[in-house]
Amino acid sequence: MSEAGLKLGRWGERLAAEYLTQQGYVILGRNARTPYGEIDLVARQDKPGEPAVIVFIEVKTRQSDTLGPPEISVTPRKQTRLLSAAQAYLLAHPELDGDWRVDVIAIRGSRRKSQPEIVHFENALIGS
């Protein structure tokens, strides 16, 4: 990936983490490495009266929709890797028991644009 692509991706991950924190999530990890690939963000969602849910988040950022919206780049192959990575992470962290899911956060915009668009797809993958 190019330097510009890496910067855009890191910017998107930072925005996603800020968005999730504003929504009441607790960020547990960033860029978590597993044998199946990297997980952009790992968070815990606490809702009053409900058990906590561990959430694995894939962040996709694009400056424009020329190649389509960011979320379409989460291909079936990528989905399989995300599920495997989440399961490997949970095996390595047995203290994180209970429910879990995989979300996708799509970000459209750039650092120069004042208001990027953030779309959060909860439970985005079948099987999680």
Secondary structure, DSSP 4 states (H G I P E B T S, - for coil): --HHHHHHHHHHHHHHHHHHHHTTEEEEEEEEEETTEEEEEEEEE--TTS--EEEEEEEEEES-STT--GGGG--HHHHHHHHHHHHHHHHH-TTS-S-EEEEEEEEE--TTSSS-EEEEETT-STT-
